[in-house]
Amino acid sequence: MLSTSALLLFLFLISVTILVSSLSHKTGAKSKKKRPPGPWALPFIGSIHHLLTSQPQATLRDLAEKYGPVMYLRLGQTDTVVVSSPEVVQVVLRDQDINFASRPHLLSVEIIGYGGHDFAFAPYGAYWRVLRKLCTMELLSTRKVKQLAPIRDSETMSLVREIRRSCGAGEPFNLGSLLVSCSNSITGLATFGDRFSSEHKEKFLSVMAVVLSDCSGFCVSDLFPSLWFLDVATGMRRRLQMAHEQLDQVLGQIIEACEARRKVKNAEDGDDILSIMLRIKDEEEFEFPFNITHIKAVITDLFIGGTETTSSTAEWVMSELMRNPEAMAKAQAEVREALNNKNPGDQESLLGGLNYTGMVIKETLRLHPSIPLLLPRLCRETCNVAGFEVSKDTRVIINAWAMARSPKHWDDPEEFKPERFLATAADYKGTQLEYLPFGGGRRMCPGMGFGLATLELIVVRLLYYFDWSLPAGFRSEELDMDTTVGATARRTNQLRLVATPYEHAMEI
């Protein structure tokens, strides 16, 4: 969504309205069928001014309370419908899932995502179905997630050791940055194997940081297709292209190293995700051609969608536990009772029995979903949604954040109460549509299993190996919980805590 820094750009756009008025939507024209209601709009820019906020999900929730759970917005030159109730989401994700299974064209995806060949934004069709099959059967299957357990074990223990080095003398340290590093290492090793060397790692992660930053920026052509030239004039297109070129170069080097090793006589294929994709490319297992460009697009998706979301959620878990000391004590007691005298390498196998800790994670994802407004969908054919006409090519946004905090579906929705999940059937698979931390329908996040396995082990080891406190002079109720919504919803200021090693923990 838009940041306040875009305001000057919009004022400029208004000044050139007369030059493009022939291309803009005729606001006076009335459809023969009933269009969803929505807030007032300005000439040319439409309803964009309503979203000049750091919290678009909250603004859209407030607007929906006035205009209803099916709400129309004219954002620039694009029609957008926001849905914010389980009853309407049922239509989009289940009853008419195929009709809403595609994605809109976005400039950053076109450039960074290798022409929309990534899994998240690939248009619905034969290629996307091949990618879904590849992810569910090979790259991110339950079997593959289990196979990657040694990487999670090794890197989360490295995190524990790093925290021990950082927490000397009772001084606060930046936990958020360590969580980002741990999450990046796990995804990198799972994707590239031992080719994720310090040289490649530093260069690749540096480039990915630029990519994430640029992907969070505002592209004029996403909302004003006729003004595509402004992305050239402002340098946005060039910045995206430069980021893509850097990313493509480092990915090419890593892939070349992998290909060279695979060509060595009698060399066995690695079990990392890149090696699997290269084998599939060579063996032509799928009915759709799968080449190096597609491989690069999938890898980009894995990092954009899998690293910041996991580290950010772990940071939110610790933030909520610090604000709720009783929940912290209860979760730590459960973890330590289960893990005491257990070898670190066996700890992941015990996670399924940590019921309260699991509810803590669920409750955190309810209050702080990584993507508050699920990735936009595209209406493929004009249809009826809850009595309103949604036209072909309309973008549809699901406000998962609003539903997860709605008093219609949750008691005391703004309160952190893990116990609420004792009395609900809500799970991560979207069985209850008011709870969609990983989306739903056929475009549901394919990396859910991998992300949860990483998140759970990180949280459990933070709770087991350390006692936690706020910096001197801070009280739990004063903890900063400000949120910045960009590519994901993350803490505005990374979490700084004081850690004290748990004296009864197993030696590492």
Secondary structure, 3 states (H helix, E strand, C coil): CCCHHHHHHHHHHHHCHHHHHHHCCCCCCCCCCCCCCCCCCECCCECHHHHCCCCHHHHHHHHHHHHCCEEEEEECCEEEEEECCHHHHHHHHHHCCHHHCECCCCHHHHHHCCCCCCCCCCCCCHHHHHHHHHHHHHHCCHHHHHHCHHHHHHHHHHHHHHHHHHCHHHCCEEHHHHHHHHHHHHHHHHHHHHHCCHHHHHHHHHHHHHHHHHHCCCCHHHHCHHHCHHHHHCCHHHHHHHHHHHHHHHHHHHHHHHHHHHHCCCCCCCCCHHHHHHHHHHHCCCCCCCCHHHHHHHHHHHHHHHHHHHHHHHHHHHHHHHHCHHHHHHHHHHHHHHHCCCCHHHHHHHHHHCHHHHHHHHHHHHHCCCCCECCCEECCCCEEECCEEECCCCEEEEEHHHHHCCCCCCCCCCCCCHHHHHCCCCCCCCCCCCCCCCCCHHHCCCCHHHHHHHHHHHHHHHHHHEEEECCCCCCHHHCCCCEEECCCEEECCCCEEEEEECCCCCCC
